[in-house]
Amino acid sequence: MAAPQSLQLSSVNNVEIPVHIIHTEENQIQEPAVDEFDYSQRGQWLRAAVLGANDGLVSVASLMMGVASVKEDIKAVIVAGFAGLVAGACSMAIGEFVSVCTQRDVEIAQMKREKLKGSSKSDGNDEKLPNPAQAAAASALAFAIGAVLPLL
């Protein structure tokens, strides 16, 4: 059996994809090179954080401008902005929690289906499942940070 070789393949968009080729007497096996760190887990809460911050900034700023256009009292504008911050953070957290719980349930059902078929490729996939509490916390915190900017 020969030693594994590496080569770079170019795709349609001129992006190089590393591929490991293992030569055997019977056939050739091509496996894509895999990073050791799974970036999809970081992407879950990062997406929630970016959307939360953007929503907090736009929603609270719009709310405060609307209140300021009706009433010139700065206290009313600050109270409305703070109420928008609390309500929006809670809303974003609940929405993100429900969304990620649904995604988690779908992935668990798929894993059970694969296990029944006997084609389960991985044993310890539980740590790769999305964490609803982490996504909800990231979304709420990001909304609050985005909402603080107009309050300042």
C-alpha positions, 0 to 999 in steps of 0.5 A, a space after each residue: 500500500 502506497 503512502 497517502 498523497 495530497 494535491 490541490 484541485 481547482 473548482 469552477 470558481 478557482 477555489 482550491 480544495 485540498 483532497 487526500 488520495 490513498 492508493 490501494 491495490 483494489 481502488 482509489 479512495 478520495 477523501 476531502 481534507 477536514 479541519 479539526 474544528 467545526 466552525 458551524 457551531 460558532 456560526 450559530 451564535 454568531 449569526 444570532 448575535 449579529 442579527 440581534 445587534 442590528 435589530 436592537 440598534 434599528 428598533 430602539 432608534 426608531 422607537 425613540 425617534 417616534 416618541 421624540 417626534 410626539 413628545 419633547 420630554 427627554 424622560 419619555 424618550 429614555 423610558 421608551 428606549 429602555 422599555 424597547 431594549 428590555 422587550 426586544 431582548 426578551 423577544 429576540 431571545 425567545 424567538 431564537 430559542 424556539 428556532 434553535 430548539 426546532 432545528 435541534 429536534 430536526 437534527 435529533 430525528 435525523 440521527 435517530 432515523 440514520 441509527 435505525 437504518 444502521 448507517 450512522 456515521 458518527 457516534 458522539 454527535 450530541 456535542 455538535 447539536 446546536 445549543 438553544 440557550 447559547 443562541 438565545 443568550 447571544 441574541 438577547 445580549 447582542 440586542 441589548 448592546 445594539 439598543 444601548 447605542 441609541 440610548 447613549 
